[in-house]
């Protein structure tokens, strides 16, 4: 079982875990990304996530397919949220299930690292001083816009 | 001469002030030719030296041929997670 989706609602991590679990799996690995209140020393109040949704879901599906082959996981579910997120909100959840822990753990790590490299999703941080910037991981600073 | 529509997202859409660009397309044009045309537009100075382009929702190389019906997109540095 595999599924990878861009969603514009809250991510229900417990529901994803329940969906992935099966009596044949001894390990369910979960990675959850959340919005933190500081980045690069600046206070963050919120983040807007946006995506090129059709390509993002296509790339996520490719990553999930690669992960299934690479780690032999029995179930892998991925949801990435877009829209206006508050501090503490879940932005991404990855759930991988396998008979044993090592492939499940390796799978979640692989998927989040690939998401950060190739899935067209962007985030604009809002700061405590009232400014906002698009985050550019290829530079040390973001891109200031009006 | 035909044109191709290029989708813009995030910081690129804000910097260009719109969600698409219409770029003239000569026969046998490549992704690299389209990028060159975009770089010549007023206000394109902000674009990085290395520019990622998607054709029909897949990352494309500079030598890939472009058809007017293709779905092109400029992909700003991704920041998911």
Backbone of each chain as ProteinMPNN parsed JSONL, in Angstrom:
{"seq_chain_A": "XXXXXXXXXXXXXXXXXXXXXXXXXXXXXXXXXXXXXXXXXXXXXXXXXXXXXXXXXXXXXXXXXXXXXXXXXXXXXXXXXXXXXXXXXXXXXXXXXXXXXXXXXXXXXXXXXXXXXXXXXXXXXXXXXXXXXXXXXXXXXXXXXX", "coords_chain_A": {"N_chain_A": [[0.842, -1.183, 0.0], [0.602, 2.162, -0.901], [0.726, 5.737, -0.811], [0.766, 9.132, -1.745], [0.364, 12.454, -1.119], [-0.585, 15.864, -1.658], [-1.943, 18.052, 0.62], [-4.523, 20.298, 1.786], [-5.312, 20.641, 4.355], [-5.421, 19.888, 7.909], [-2.956, 17.51, 8.971], [-3.489, 14.238, 9.9], [-1.768, 12.42, 11.877], [-2.022, 10.13, 13.466], [-4.083, 8.783, 12.199], [-2.875, 8.138, 9.784], [-0.888, 6.391, 10.698], [-2.482, 4.334, 11.677], [-3.622, 3.484, 9.329], [-1.433, 2.422, 8.025], [-0.586, 0.35, 9.608], [-0.327, -3.185, 10.197], [-0.793, -6.655, 10.933], [1.344, -8.031, 9.985], [3.519, -6.368, 10.057], [6.253, -5.467, 11.971], [7.332, -3.079, 12.558], [6.694, 0.345, 12.505], [7.627, 3.221, 11.14], [7.761, 6.692, 11.721], [7.972, 9.895, 10.398], [7.659, 13.235, 11.249], [7.277, 16.482, 10.241], [7.364, 19.723, 11.607], [6.205, 23.11, 12.116], [8.514, 25.409, 13.234], [9.451, 27.882, 15.732], [11.593, 29.512, 15.263], [14.144, 30.492, 12.972], [17.298, 30.438, 11.633], [18.098, 32.192, 13.609], [16.072, 34.069, 13.735], [12.889, 35.133, 14.866], [10.031, 33.277, 14.172], [6.673, 33.499, 13.079], [4.718, 32.268, 11.545], [4.169, 30.119, 8.675], [3.757, 30.133, 5.183], [2.939, 27.631, 2.999], [3.377, 26.597, -0.364], [2.707, 24.974, -3.529], [3.573, 23.419, -6.655], [1.245, 21.702, -7.529], [0.432, 19.445, -9.161], [2.864, 18.512, -10.248], [4.284, 18.16, -7.896], [2.895, 16.067, -6.636], [3.358, 14.093, -8.506], [6.16, 13.834, -8.358], [6.386, 13.066, -5.676], [5.109, 10.599, -5.837], [6.927, 9.225, -7.432], [9.146, 9.164, -5.718], [8.141, 7.634, -3.615], [7.681, 5.218, -4.964], [10.318, 4.528, -5.623], [11.31, 4.204, -3.03], [9.829, 2.042, -2.115], [10.862, -0.047, -3.653], [13.549, 0.096, -2.955], [13.682, -0.281, -0.155], [11.866, -2.224, 0.449], [9.483, -1.884, 1.832], [6.275, -2.519, 3.293], [4.169, -0.816, 3.475], [3.666, 2.592, 2.723], [3.06, 5.885, 3.412], [2.505, 9.226, 2.57], [2.008, 12.577, 3.367], [1.904, 15.972, 2.514], [1.443, 19.199, 3.627], [-0.137, 22.186, 2.395], [-0.66, 25.788, 2.359], [-1.601, 28.209, 4.897], [0.251, 27.861, 7.729], [0.518, 27.451, 11.254], [2.672, 27.973, 14.137], [3.966, 24.941, 15.298], [2.225, 23.392, 13.825], [1.738, 20.473, 11.793], [3.636, 19.938, 8.983], [4.512, 18.006, 7.222], [4.132, 14.499, 6.898], [5.424, 11.248, 7.141], [4.98, 7.88, 6.835], [6.144, 4.676, 7.296], [6.014, 1.187, 6.92], [7.229, -1.991, 7.906], [8.401, -5.371, 8.221], [10.602, -5.315, 9.874], [12.687, -3.036, 11.839], [14.898, -1.545, 10.716], [14.718, -1.202, 7.806], [12.318, 0.268, 7.763], [12.923, 2.613, 9.218], [15.059, 3.609, 7.649], [13.686, 4.097, 5.309], [11.869, 6.232, 5.873], [13.695, 8.271, 6.34], [14.974, 8.422, 3.849], [12.849, 9.274, 2.202], [12.133, 11.854, 3.231], [14.51, 13.254, 2.797], [14.703, 13.186, 0.001], [12.375, 14.571, -0.684], [13.12, 17.118, 0.11], [14.96, 17.74, -1.808], [13.782, 17.615, -4.392], [10.994, 17.951, -4.696], [8.532, 20.128, -5.817], [7.816, 22.328, -3.725], [7.257, 25.182, -1.759], [8.192, 27.56, 0.799], [7.161, 30.386, 2.666], [8.33, 32.36, 5.139], [7.023, 34.065, 7.965], [7.993, 36.698, 10.049], [8.742, 37.748, 13.443], [9.288, 40.439, 13.426], [7.625, 41.486, 11.538], [8.351, 41.24, 8.887], [8.72, 39.176, 5.89], [9.857, 36.254, 4.174], [10.716, 34.291, 1.284], [11.906, 31.042, 1.567], [15.111, 29.98, 0.715], [16.869, 27.268, 0.362], [19.304, 26.978, -0.877], [20.835, 29.136, -0.401], [22.194, 31.117, 2.313], [20.445, 32.906, 3.29], [17.0, 33.931, 3.027], [14.662, 34.997, 0.439], [13.769, 38.193, 0.22], [10.611, 39.639, -0.108], [8.025, 41.97, -1.071]], "CA_chain_A": [[0.0, 0.0, 0.0], [1.351, 3.415, -0.89], [-0.058, 6.912, -1.17], [1.521, 10.374, -1.52], [-0.632, 13.473, -1.421], [-0.511, 17.244, -1.166], [-3.239, 18.324, 1.254], [-4.722, 21.674, 2.256], [-5.991, 20.485, 5.641], [-4.543, 19.341, 8.938], [-2.502, 16.134, 8.766], [-3.831, 13.375, 11.033], [-0.681, 11.441, 11.923], [-2.529, 8.88, 14.055], [-4.871, 8.088, 11.17], [-1.922, 7.564, 8.828], [-0.272, 5.228, 11.35], [-3.487, 3.269, 11.736], [-3.796, 2.989, 7.964], [-0.24, 1.671, 7.606], [-0.334, -0.803, 10.469], [-0.872, -4.497, 9.848], [-0.204, -7.669, 11.819], [2.591, -8.555, 9.403], [4.596, -5.397, 10.227], [6.728, -5.29, 13.344], [7.882, -1.734, 12.724], [6.087, 1.469, 11.781], [8.465, 4.4, 11.346], [7.017, 7.913, 11.424], [8.651, 11.188, 10.44], [6.715, 14.345, 11.241], [7.894, 17.803, 10.198], [6.472, 20.73, 12.18], [6.62, 24.511, 11.979], [9.173, 25.852, 14.462], [9.277, 29.324, 15.957], [12.818, 30.272, 14.998], [14.942, 30.0, 11.86], [18.471, 31.264, 11.381], [18.164, 33.21, 14.648], [14.954, 35.017, 13.648], [11.632, 34.615, 15.376], [9.05, 32.962, 13.124], [5.3, 33.475, 13.601], [3.881, 31.41, 10.696], [4.752, 29.789, 7.369], [2.864, 29.803, 4.069], [3.472, 26.633, 2.071], [2.682, 26.496, -1.645], [3.256, 23.886, -4.337], [3.149, 23.12, -8.023], [0.64, 20.499, -6.97], [0.437, 18.268, -10.038], [4.227, 17.985, -10.327], [4.677, 17.724, -6.548], [2.337, 14.737, -6.397], [4.063, 13.178, -9.408], [7.492, 13.586, -7.785], [6.192, 12.271, -4.455], [4.802, 9.222, -6.244], [8.189, 8.622, -7.879], [9.973, 8.914, -4.527], [7.533, 6.509, -2.899], [7.96, 4.001, -5.744], [11.739, 4.215, -5.419], [11.491, 3.748, -1.647], [9.252, 0.687, -1.994], [11.815, -0.991, -4.239], [14.833, 0.169, -2.261], [13.625, -0.743, 1.239], [10.939, -3.339, 0.567], [8.452, -1.611, 2.843], [4.955, -3.03, 2.94], [3.247, 0.312, 3.378], [4.298, 3.903, 2.855], [2.066, 6.936, 3.244], [3.12, 10.553, 2.681], [1.149, 13.751, 3.164], [2.548, 17.274, 2.722], [0.387, 20.206, 3.7], [0.086, 23.538, 1.866], [-1.528, 26.802, 2.937], [-1.057, 28.976, 6.022], [0.471, 27.003, 8.89], [0.923, 28.125, 12.482], [3.746, 27.308, 14.881], [3.572, 23.642, 15.833], [1.44, 22.604, 12.869], [2.452, 19.439, 11.039], [3.744, 20.284, 7.566], [4.707, 16.785, 6.436], [4.18, 13.242, 7.651], [5.838, 10.078, 6.357], [4.788, 6.663, 7.625], [6.622, 3.496, 6.559], [5.849, -0.038, 7.708], [8.023, -3.139, 7.445], [8.503, -6.404, 9.249], [11.712, -4.993, 10.774], [12.85, -1.597, 12.052], [15.918, -0.842, 9.931], [14.2, -0.689, 6.527], [11.28, 1.275, 7.999], [13.61, 3.86, 9.594], [15.805, 4.091, 6.487], [12.723, 4.551, 4.312], [11.368, 7.579, 6.2], [14.814, 9.191, 6.152], [15.162, 8.583, 2.401], [11.741, 10.042, 1.618], [12.196, 13.282, 3.593], [15.673, 13.868, 2.141], [14.365, 13.363, -1.414], [11.394, 15.669, -0.748], [13.821, 18.4, 0.237], [15.774, 17.979, -2.998], [13.168, 17.561, -5.723], [9.54, 18.146, -4.779], [8.304, 21.581, -5.937], [7.055, 22.927, -2.627], [7.986, 26.358, -1.278], [7.632, 28.13, 2.026], [7.45, 31.789, 2.975], [8.25, 32.534, 6.587], [6.637, 35.359, 8.535], [8.847, 36.891, 11.219], [8.198, 38.544, 14.548], [9.46, 41.873, 13.138], [6.656, 41.881, 10.524], [8.826, 40.953, 7.529], [8.512, 37.799, 5.447], [10.811, 35.864, 3.126], [10.699, 32.939, 0.721], [13.094, 30.313, 2.008], [15.941, 29.417, -0.343], [17.866, 26.439, 1.035], [20.598, 27.016, -1.579], [21.584, 30.272, 0.123], [22.075, 31.185, 3.772], [19.319, 33.782, 3.6], [15.839, 33.812, 2.167], [14.462, 36.002, -0.592], [12.803, 39.162, 0.733], [9.635, 40.188, -1.065], [7.164, 42.971, -0.446]], "C_chain_A": [[0.889, 1.248, 0.0], [0.44, 4.552, -1.342], [0.789, 8.136, -0.854], [0.663, 11.531, -2.012], [-0.227, 14.841, -0.898], [-1.889, 17.568, -0.599], [-3.3, 19.781, 1.724], [-5.529, 21.663, 3.555], [-4.986, 19.964, 6.652], [-4.184, 17.892, 8.62], [-2.78, 15.344, 10.04], [-2.825, 12.231, 11.085], [-1.177, 10.101, 12.457], [-3.321, 8.074, 13.025], [-3.953, 7.441, 10.139], [-1.256, 6.311, 9.412], [-1.239, 4.044, 11.362], [-3.678, 2.634, 10.37], [-2.636, 2.081, 7.555], [-0.074, 0.372, 8.389], [-1.03, -2.072, 9.977], [-0.153, -5.524, 10.721], [1.118, -8.212, 11.283], [3.781, -7.615, 9.614], [4.973, -5.265, 11.696], [7.245, -3.902, 13.606], [7.108, -0.737, 11.871], [6.913, 2.7, 12.132], [7.709, 5.637, 10.89], [7.951, 9.102, 11.47], [7.583, 12.264, 10.335], [7.509, 15.648, 11.244], [6.898, 18.82, 10.724], [7.044, 22.123, 11.998], [7.243, 24.965, 13.295], [9.182, 27.386, 14.535], [10.544, 30.144, 15.757], [13.535, 29.64, 13.81], [16.092, 30.972, 11.629], [18.531, 32.443, 12.379], [17.019, 34.215, 14.645], [13.669, 34.36, 14.148], [10.615, 34.449, 14.261], [7.657, 32.882, 13.754], [4.395, 32.531, 12.812], [4.637, 31.113, 9.408], [3.628, 29.526, 6.368], [3.573, 28.783, 3.184], [2.675, 26.682, 0.776], [3.38, 25.443, -2.488], [2.796, 24.001, -5.778], [2.531, 21.731, -7.877], [0.739, 19.277, -7.874], [1.837, 17.663, -10.146], [4.679, 17.464, -8.965], [4.144, 16.323, -6.272], [2.986, 13.694, -7.296], [5.443, 12.828, -8.852], [7.386, 12.756, -6.51], [5.919, 10.813, -4.8], [6.064, 8.513, -6.712], [9.069, 8.256, -6.685], [9.447, 7.699, -3.767], [7.797, 5.195, -3.635], [9.411, 3.564, -5.567], [11.961, 3.606, -4.032], [10.945, 2.339, -1.456], [10.233, -0.36, -2.505], [13.077, -1.078, -3.386], [14.8, -0.49, -0.877], [12.643, -1.894, 1.456], [9.847, -3.132, 1.596], [7.092, -2.103, 2.346], [3.923, -1.94, 2.799], [4.039, 1.601, 3.522], [3.266, 4.969, 2.479], [2.741, 8.283, 3.481], [2.048, 11.614, 2.47], [1.985, 14.996, 3.433], [1.461, 18.332, 2.638], [0.815, 21.496, 3.015], [-0.942, 24.486, 2.482], [-0.831, 27.498, 4.096], [-0.971, 28.082, 7.255], [0.972, 27.827, 10.08], [2.045, 27.354, 13.164], [3.208, 25.999, 15.476], [2.758, 22.789, 14.88], [2.329, 21.576, 12.155], [2.451, 19.82, 9.561], [3.89, 19.05, 6.689], [4.712, 15.581, 7.366], [4.504, 12.106, 6.697], [5.724, 8.863, 7.264], [5.207, 5.469, 6.767], [6.533, 2.273, 7.457], [6.587, -1.199, 7.061], [8.023, -4.174, 8.555], [9.546, -6.026, 10.304], [12.022, -3.493, 10.775], [13.807, -0.9, 11.079], [15.381, -0.342, 8.583], [13.138, 0.39, 6.709], [11.912, 2.628, 8.332], [14.348, 4.458, 8.394], [14.866, 4.687, 5.441], [12.228, 5.974, 4.62], [12.469, 8.618, 5.988], [15.028, 9.478, 4.651], [14.084, 9.509, 1.827], [11.847, 11.522, 1.985], [13.394, 13.957, 2.916], [15.385, 14.106, 0.652], [13.34, 14.482, -1.591], [12.12, 17.002, -0.743], [14.659, 18.739, -0.989], [14.956, 18.245, -4.259], [11.666, 17.752, -5.802], [9.242, 19.644, -4.778], [7.291, 22.113, -4.923], [7.913, 24.077, -2.097], [7.366, 26.862, 0.012], [8.095, 29.567, 2.209], [7.235, 31.984, 4.468], [7.827, 33.955, 6.93], [7.391, 35.514, 9.853], [8.2, 37.818, 12.247], [8.348, 40.048, 14.297], [8.534, 42.353, 12.012], [7.092, 41.632, 9.096], [8.504, 39.5, 7.169], [9.484, 37.515, 4.309], [10.496, 34.467, 2.61], [12.002, 32.274, 1.121], [13.804, 29.7, 0.801], [17.045, 28.593, 0.31], [19.239, 26.469, 0.359], [21.422, 28.225, -1.164], [21.375, 30.334, 1.629], [20.9, 32.044, 4.185], [18.176, 33.529, 2.641], [15.789, 34.926, 1.145], [13.387, 36.961, -0.106], [11.877, 39.629, -0.375], [8.714, 41.116, -0.311], [5.991, 42.284, 0.243]], "O_chain_A": [[1.811, 1.365, 0.807], [-0.481, 4.363, -2.137], [1.455, 8.182, 0.18], [0.283, 11.579, -3.181], [0.389, 14.964, 0.161], [-2.897, 17.375, -1.279], [-2.279, 20.404, 2.016], [-6.324, 22.566, 3.814], [-3.85, 19.639, 6.308], [-4.995, 17.144, 8.075], [-2.355, 15.735, 11.127], [-3.0, 11.205, 10.428], [-0.789, 9.049, 11.947], [-3.241, 6.846, 12.985], [-4.217, 6.333, 9.673], [-1.082, 5.308, 8.721], [-0.856, 2.906, 11.091], [-3.869, 1.424, 10.25], [-2.825, 1.101, 6.834], [0.509, -0.59, 7.89], [-2.134, -2.044, 9.433], [0.96, -5.285, 11.187], [1.913, -8.782, 12.031], [4.925, -8.006, 9.381], [4.13, -4.99, 12.549], [7.568, -3.564, 14.745], [6.895, -0.949, 10.677], [6.903, 3.164, 13.272], [7.096, 5.648, 9.822], [8.649, 9.307, 12.463], [6.719, 12.222, 9.459], [8.317, 15.888, 12.142], [5.727, 18.8, 10.346], [8.24, 22.284, 11.753], [6.598, 24.919, 14.342], [8.954, 28.078, 13.543], [10.564, 31.34, 16.048], [13.541, 28.419, 13.653], [15.884, 32.173, 11.453], [18.959, 33.543, 12.029], [16.999, 35.124, 15.474], [13.406, 33.187, 13.883], [10.37, 35.38, 13.493], [7.475, 32.284, 14.814], [3.403, 32.041, 13.352], [5.625, 31.776, 9.091], [2.676, 28.801, 6.657], [4.668, 29.036, 2.682], [1.449, 26.794, 0.8], [4.514, 25.06, -2.198], [1.765, 24.604, -6.075], [3.2, 20.717, -8.075], [1.089, 18.191, -7.412], [1.986, 16.441, -10.137], [5.374, 16.451, -8.883], [4.864, 15.481, -5.734], [3.148, 12.542, -6.896], [5.847, 11.666, -8.871], [8.19, 11.852, -6.283], [6.429, 9.903, -4.146], [6.256, 7.332, -6.424], [9.661, 7.178, -6.645], [10.219, 6.844, -3.331], [8.1, 4.18, -3.009], [9.696, 2.381, -5.384], [12.694, 2.629, -3.876], [11.525, 1.536, -0.725], [10.421, -1.411, -1.893], [13.603, -2.161, -3.129], [15.749, -1.164, -0.474], [12.602, -2.474, 2.541], [9.339, -4.095, 2.17], [6.806, -2.102, 1.149], [2.924, -2.102, 2.098], [4.96, 1.694, 4.334], [2.688, 4.954, 1.392], [3.459, 8.463, 4.465], [1.278, 11.552, 1.512], [2.686, 15.079, 4.441], [0.664, 18.354, 1.7], [1.991, 21.861, 3.047], [-1.949, 24.059, 3.047], [0.385, 27.387, 4.257], [-1.987, 27.607, 7.763], [1.746, 28.771, 9.922], [2.331, 26.213, 12.803], [2.134, 25.969, 16.076], [2.612, 21.587, 15.099], [3.521, 21.802, 11.951], [1.392, 20.002, 8.961], [3.444, 19.045, 5.542], [5.233, 15.642, 8.48], [3.947, 12.007, 5.604], [6.313, 8.832, 8.345], [4.699, 5.272, 5.663], [6.931, 2.32, 8.621], [6.574, -1.369, 5.842], [7.679, -3.872, 9.697], [9.403, -6.368, 11.478], [11.669, -2.773, 9.84], [13.543, 0.228, 10.664], [15.57, 0.828, 8.25], [13.057, 1.322, 5.909], [11.499, 3.661, 7.805], [14.275, 5.663, 8.151], [15.208, 5.662, 4.771], [12.174, 6.82, 3.728], [12.2, 9.72, 5.51], [15.233, 10.623, 4.248], [14.387, 10.419, 1.056], [11.664, 12.372, 1.114], [13.297, 15.113, 2.505], [15.79, 15.132, 0.106], [13.427, 15.257, -2.543], [11.776, 17.908, -1.502], [15.028, 19.896, -1.189], [15.385, 19.021, -5.113], [11.111, 17.715, -6.9], [9.644, 20.357, -3.858], [6.112, 22.313, -5.214], [9.134, 23.962, -1.998], [6.189, 26.632, 0.291], [9.246, 29.915, 1.948], [6.136, 31.804, 4.992], [8.222, 34.917, 6.271], [7.43, 34.594, 10.671], [7.257, 38.555, 11.958], [7.619, 40.847, 14.885], [8.64, 43.5, 11.576], [6.292, 41.793, 8.175], [8.079, 38.71, 8.012], [9.882, 38.42, 3.575], [10.074, 33.585, 3.358], [13.073, 32.872, 1.022], [13.199, 29.005, -0.015], [18.047, 29.147, 0.762], [20.229, 26.036, 0.949], [22.59, 28.331, -1.536], [20.48, 29.679, 2.162], [20.407, 31.927, 5.307], [18.373, 32.972, 1.561], [16.735, 35.7, 0.996], [12.216, 36.588, -0.026], [12.332, 39.976, -1.465], [8.623, 41.069, 0.916], [5.143, 42.954, 0.833]]}, "seq_chain_B": "XXXXXXXXXXXXXXXXXXXXXXXXXXXXXXXXXXXXXXXXXXXXXXXXXXXXXXXXXXXXXXXXXXXXXXXXXXXXXXXXX", "coords_chain_B": {"N_chain_B": [[5.281, 33.374, -35.378], [5.109, 30.851, -32.912], [4.082, 30.531, -29.438], [5.038, 29.638, -26.066], [3.675, 28.741, -22.938], [4.872, 29.583, -19.766], [4.88, 28.501, -16.522], [4.906, 30.127, -13.348], [6.07, 30.207, -9.978], [5.824, 30.826, -6.426], [8.538, 32.699, -5.166], [9.437, 33.482, -7.687], [7.1, 34.034, -9.14], [6.165, 36.211, -7.692], [8.249, 38.025, -8.106], [8.215, 38.433, -10.885], [5.682, 39.348, -11.064], [3.353, 37.955, -11.784], [1.618, 34.875, -12.721], [2.251, 33.452, -14.965], [4.32, 33.34, -17.954], [4.471, 34.338, -21.364], [6.288, 33.034, -23.864], [8.022, 33.61, -26.877], [8.421, 31.117, -29.409], [10.594, 29.639, -31.447], [10.82, 27.287, -34.201], [12.086, 24.061, -33.298], [13.131, 24.85, -30.856], [14.852, 24.734, -27.703], [14.83, 23.85, -24.163], [16.883, 25.354, -23.072], [16.965, 27.514, -24.874], [14.513, 28.726, -24.305], [14.937, 29.486, -21.659], [16.962, 31.342, -22.052], [15.532, 33.328, -23.406], [13.786, 34.082, -21.375], [15.571, 35.129, -19.505], [16.263, 37.451, -20.79], [14.193, 39.147, -20.401], [12.699, 42.176, -19.069], [13.475, 42.849, -15.708], [14.31, 40.337, -15.014], [16.597, 39.931, -13.671], [16.914, 38.852, -11.158], [16.943, 36.129, -11.3], [18.554, 33.029, -10.561], [21.882, 31.803, -11.464], [21.914, 29.095, -12.011], [19.202, 27.491, -13.167], [16.259, 25.775, -12.614], [14.122, 23.903, -14.656], [10.932, 22.64, -15.469], [9.377, 20.345, -17.659], [6.294, 19.36, -18.696], [5.77, 18.473, -16.091], [8.105, 17.234, -15.263], [11.533, 17.396, -14.305], [13.723, 19.041, -16.529], [16.355, 18.859, -19.0], [18.713, 21.233, -20.419], [18.956, 20.833, -23.133], [16.641, 19.699, -24.042], [13.995, 19.424, -26.35], [11.341, 21.772, -27.019], [7.857, 21.914, -27.251], [5.082, 23.866, -28.432], [2.788, 23.1, -27.065], [3.643, 22.048, -24.716], [3.83, 21.823, -21.109], [5.412, 24.113, -19.391], [7.523, 25.045, -16.633], [9.103, 27.247, -14.366], [11.183, 26.39, -11.761], [11.567, 27.441, -8.617], [14.135, 27.384, -5.992], [13.547, 24.52, -4.097], [11.693, 23.944, -1.059], [10.443, 22.146, 0.652], [9.103, 20.135, 3.361]], "CA_chain_B": [[5.991, 32.51, -34.423], [4.236, 30.389, -31.826], [4.569, 30.839, -28.087], [4.823, 28.608, -25.054], [3.361, 29.307, -21.625], [5.756, 29.132, -18.69], [4.285, 28.761, -15.213], [5.788, 30.686, -12.319], [5.612, 29.903, -8.623], [6.505, 31.334, -5.234], [9.29, 33.957, -5.293], [9.536, 33.875, -9.094], [5.822, 34.646, -9.512], [6.105, 37.548, -7.077], [9.239, 38.922, -8.715], [7.751, 38.777, -12.229], [4.373, 39.986, -10.943], [2.304, 37.174, -12.454], [1.784, 33.431, -12.558], [2.722, 32.841, -16.214], [4.997, 34.136, -18.984], [4.306, 33.83, -22.723], [7.607, 33.164, -24.478], [8.054, 33.236, -28.298], [9.072, 29.816, -29.569], [10.965, 29.299, -32.822], [10.874, 25.832, -34.404], [13.231, 23.321, -32.765], [13.686, 25.495, -29.655], [15.128, 23.869, -26.557], [14.634, 24.452, -22.836], [17.92, 26.377, -22.933], [16.537, 28.691, -25.645], [13.431, 29.38, -23.557], [15.559, 30.131, -20.489], [17.672, 32.53, -22.564], [14.506, 34.345, -23.668], [13.278, 34.572, -20.083], [16.608, 35.959, -18.892], [16.349, 38.744, -21.486], [13.026, 39.961, -20.052], [12.936, 43.191, -18.037], [13.208, 42.393, -14.341], [14.704, 38.932, -14.804], [17.946, 39.923, -13.086], [16.94, 38.118, -9.887], [17.021, 34.678, -11.507], [19.881, 32.482, -10.266], [22.626, 31.296, -12.624], [21.414, 27.738, -12.25], [17.744, 27.606, -13.162], [15.604, 24.482, -12.855], [12.93, 24.006, -15.497], [10.171, 21.395, -15.632], [8.551, 20.204, -18.859], [5.259, 18.353, -18.445], [5.868, 18.038, -14.696], [9.357, 16.523, -15.006], [12.699, 18.247, -14.477], [14.202, 18.906, -17.906], [17.701, 19.337, -19.292], [18.727, 22.41, -21.294], [18.902, 20.471, -24.56], [15.349, 19.079, -24.374], [13.186, 20.209, -27.282], [10.093, 22.278, -26.45], [6.717, 22.044, -28.151], [4.19, 24.914, -27.896], [1.749, 22.535, -26.194], [4.241, 21.549, -23.468], [3.602, 22.569, -19.867], [6.717, 24.499, -18.846], [7.492, 25.746, -15.352], [10.362, 27.579, -13.698], [11.08, 25.841, -10.411], [12.466, 28.08, -7.631], [14.72, 26.411, -5.047], [12.443, 23.897, -3.352], [11.876, 24.087, 0.396], [9.438, 21.368, 1.35], [9.496, 19.478, 4.605]], "C_chain_B": [[5.04, 32.11, -33.291], [4.833, 30.794, -30.478], [4.355, 29.615, -27.197], [4.57, 29.313, -23.718], [4.274, 28.701, -20.568], [5.113, 29.5, -17.356], [5.343, 29.235, -14.215], [5.201, 30.394, -10.942], [6.428, 30.695, -7.594], [7.251, 32.643, -5.514], [9.388, 34.422, -6.744], [8.243, 34.556, -9.557], [5.714, 36.05, -8.928], [7.055, 38.51, -7.776], [8.832, 39.338, -10.128], [6.38, 39.456, -12.199], [3.266, 39.262, -11.679], [2.592, 35.689, -12.334], [2.222, 32.724, -13.839], [3.501, 33.863, -17.051], [4.664, 33.502, -20.335], [5.615, 34.1, -23.46], [7.539, 32.749, -25.95], [8.889, 31.967, -28.492], [9.328, 29.557, -31.047], [10.965, 27.78, -32.969], [12.179, 25.251, -33.859], [13.886, 24.021, -31.566], [13.866, 24.465, -28.537], [14.779, 24.597, -25.259], [15.655, 25.577, -22.63], [17.569, 27.657, -23.687], [15.449, 29.457, -24.892], [13.999, 30.122, -22.347], [16.279, 31.411, -20.917], [16.681, 33.665, -22.827], [13.978, 34.947, -22.369], [14.303, 35.494, -19.434], [16.712, 37.345, -19.542], [15.171, 39.654, -21.141], [13.404, 41.02, -19.019], [12.622, 42.605, -16.659], [13.627, 40.975, -14.058], [16.051, 38.805, -14.102], [18.051, 39.053, -11.833], [17.147, 36.623, -10.074], [18.434, 34.169, -11.239], [20.562, 31.963, -11.535], [22.152, 29.906, -13.013], [19.904, 27.741, -12.073], [17.128, 26.248, -13.489], [14.304, 24.713, -13.61], [12.256, 22.632, -15.541], [9.392, 21.458, -16.937], [7.591, 19.048, -18.609], [5.48, 17.65, -17.105], [7.062, 17.14, -14.397], [10.514, 17.494, -15.168], [13.33, 17.959, -15.837], [15.625, 19.424, -18.043], [17.632, 20.46, -20.332], [18.563, 22.039, -22.765], [17.577, 19.805, -24.956], [14.547, 19.995, -25.293], [11.854, 20.585, -26.644], [9.048, 22.414, -27.54], [5.791, 23.112, -27.563], [3.124, 24.374, -26.942], [2.314, 22.009, -24.868], [3.866, 22.442, -22.291], [4.966, 22.866, -19.253], [6.542, 25.203, -17.509], [8.908, 26.047, -14.904], [10.22, 27.157, -12.241], [12.062, 26.566, -9.485], [13.069, 27.022, -6.708], [13.642, 25.845, -4.128], [12.758, 23.906, -1.861], [10.803, 23.323, 1.158], [9.991, 20.745, 2.62], [9.035, 20.239, 5.817]], "O_chain_B": [[4.272, 32.929, -32.787], [5.941, 31.326, -30.402], [3.603, 28.698, -27.528], [5.174, 30.342, -23.416], [4.433, 27.484, -20.481], [4.837, 30.67, -17.094], [6.496, 28.806, -14.24], [3.983, 30.342, -10.771], [7.539, 31.156, -7.856], [6.664, 33.59, -6.038], [9.418, 35.625, -7.006], [8.292, 35.546, -10.287], [5.23, 36.968, -9.589], [6.714, 39.67, -8.011], [9.078, 40.475, -10.53], [5.964, 40.065, -13.184], [2.326, 39.899, -12.155], [3.672, 35.289, -11.901], [2.531, 31.533, -13.813], [3.359, 35.074, -16.879], [4.584, 32.279, -20.447], [6.001, 35.253, -23.656], [7.055, 31.659, -26.256], [9.913, 31.768, -27.838], [8.399, 29.289, -31.808], [11.095, 27.062, -31.978], [13.236, 25.875, -33.949], [15.067, 23.805, -31.293], [13.139, 23.476, -28.445], [14.475, 25.79, -25.257], [15.324, 26.626, -22.077], [17.84, 28.758, -23.205], [15.464, 30.687, -24.848], [13.592, 31.245, -22.05], [16.213, 32.431, -20.232], [16.956, 34.823, -22.511], [13.752, 36.153, -22.271], [13.941, 36.528, -18.873], [17.189, 38.293, -18.92], [15.152, 40.815, -21.549], [14.299, 40.811, -18.201], [11.602, 41.937, -16.484], [13.341, 40.447, -12.984], [16.582, 37.704, -13.957], [19.131, 38.577, -11.485], [17.487, 35.919, -9.123], [19.408, 34.804, -11.643], [19.907, 31.715, -12.547], [22.009, 29.587, -14.193], [19.392, 27.963, -10.976], [17.44, 25.648, -14.518], [13.502, 25.581, -13.266], [12.922, 21.602, -15.638], [8.819, 22.492, -17.281], [8.004, 17.918, -18.348], [5.393, 16.427, -16.994], [7.058, 16.385, -13.425], [10.492, 18.332, -16.07], [13.458, 16.805, -16.248], [16.051, 20.31, -17.303], [16.63, 20.617, -21.03], [18.082, 22.85, -23.556], [17.421, 19.39, -26.104], [14.435, 21.195, -25.042], [11.302, 19.835, -25.839], [9.314, 22.957, -28.613], [5.712, 23.257, -26.343], [2.614, 25.115, -26.101], [1.557, 21.576, -23.999], [3.62, 23.638, -22.445], [5.599, 21.986, -18.67], [5.537, 25.876, -17.278], [9.805, 25.216, -15.041], [9.255, 27.522, -11.57], [13.267, 26.327, -9.562], [12.576, 25.896, -6.646], [12.918, 26.59, -3.466], [13.918, 23.88, -1.451], [10.309, 23.791, 2.184], [11.185, 20.823, 2.908], [9.288, 19.816, 6.945]]}, "name": "protein", "num_of_chains": 2, "seq": "XXXXXXXXXXXXXXXXXXXXXXXXXXXXXXXXXXXXXXXXXXXXXXXXXXXXXXXXXXXXXXXXXXXXXXXXXXXXXXXXXXXXXXXXXXXXXXXXXXXXXXXXXXXXXXXXXXXXXXXXXXXXXXXXXXXXXXXXXXXXXXXXXXXXXXXXXXXXXXXXXXXXXXXXXXXXXXXXXXXXXXXXXXXXXXXXXXXXXXXXXXXXXXXXXXXXXXXXXXXXXXXXXXX"}
